[in-house]
Amino acid sequence: MTALSSLQLVNSKKSLKASPIVHRRNKLVAKIHEQLELCEAKMNGQLYAPKKLRTYINKQTGERMTVEGVKRIKEWHWTTPDGLIHLSVKYGSKVLPLAADGSNAIVCANKDALVQALKTLKVAVLDGELDLAIAKVSSYTKNNFHK
């Protein structure tokens, strides 16, 4: 008996490109994860500063240089005058409508509820509940590039 005969073998081919819907979902989930990390760091009194590689060309030597810098993350939530926290979901620079009636923000009582809302949003995006809103905003952005 050879070592390969103990394994289950199949004919398979890796797809080179994910479908646009899956790509958009993954993109939004990554942004929600960043917001979640930012909120949890603030709750713990820490600073959340993810790193980003930036490439530029040195004007004196003409050489390409890569430098590590801090990635800027804008918060999606804000506190209202009555003390509640409102959370909107952004895809690019556009705010996503979260319901058919046009609601675009989630009300949270405190920071713990905010973290829980972000976790729930992450699951909702992975389940495809916001696919229609993402596609609408994405097509709007795409159409603006063709002017």
N, C-alpha and C positions, 0 to 999 in steps of 0.2 A: 504494500500500500504506500503510495507516494504522499507527500505533504499536501499537494494541491488537490488530491482526491478527497481530502477531508473537508474542503471548503466548498461552499455553494457558489458555482460559477454561472454567470449570465452574460448575454450580449447586451451592452449598454453604450449609450453615447451621451456625453455631457452637453447640455444645451449651452450655447455660447452666450445667450442673452436672455434675461428674464423678461417676462411680459411687462408691458408698460404699467399695468395695474399693480403688479407685485413690486416693481421698482419704486413707484410712488408711495406705496404703503411703507416699504422699508425706509424710504427717505424721511417720511413723517414720523415713523417710530423712532428713528435715530434722534430727531429733534425733540420729541417728547421725552426721550431718555435723558437728553442734556438738561431739559427743564427740571426733570425729576432730581437729577444729581445736584443741580443748582439749589433747589429748594431744600434738599436734605442737608447740604453743606451749610446753608444759612441757618437752619434749625440747630445745627451742632456748633454754630459759631465759628465755622471755618470758611475759608475762601476757596471757591471752585474756579480754577483757572486751567482749562485744558490747553494743551500745546498744539501748535499748528506750524507746519513747515512752510516757509515762504522762500521763493526763489527770486533773485534779482540779479541784474548785471551791473558789475562794478564799472562806473563810468571812466575811471582812470586806467584800469587795466583791461577792460572789456571781458573779464572773466565772470562766468556764472557762479553765483554764491548762493548757498542755501543756509538760511538762518531759522532757528526755532523761536517762535514768538507765542504770545498768549492769544488764544482765540476769543474774540468778543462775543458774548452771548447776551442778548436782550431778554429781559424777563417778559413772559406772556401774562403775568398777573399783576394786579394793582389793588390797593385798598381803597374802598369807597369811604365817604365821610361818616357813614353809619357803622363803620368798623368791619364790614364784610369784605371778603376777598373775592374778586371777580377774575376768572381765568378765561382767556380767549385762545383759540388754537389757530396758529398761523401756518400757512403753506407758502413759503417764500415771504413776500411782504403782504400778502392778502390774508384777511381773517376768514376762516372757514365758517359757513353756516352749519350749526350743529343739529338743527331741526327743520322740518318743512315750513314752519311758520317764520323762519328767518332768525331765530334766536342764535346769537353768536357768542355767548359767554356762559360760564358755569359759576354759580354762586357757592362759595365755600365759607363756612363759619370760622374756621381757624386754619393754621398751617398744616395740622394733621389731616384735616379734611381736604386740603389742597393737594397733599401728597397722594392721598387715596384717590382723588379725582384724576390725577395724572396717570396713576396705575390703571384705573378703569378705562381711561382714554386709550392707553397703549393697547389694552386687550380689544377694545372696540375697533381700533384701526386694523389690528391683525385679523380680526374676524370679518373685515370688509364693510363695516357699517358706515364708514365715511367715504367710500369709493366714489359715489356720485358727486359729493361736494368737492373732493379732490380733483376729479376729472373736469368739473366745471371751472374751477379756479385755474387749473393747468391749461385748459384750452383758451381761457381768457388771456393768460399770460403769453401763450404761444402765438395767438393772433396779433398781439401788440408788437411782436418782433417782425412781423411781415408788413409793416406800414411803409 
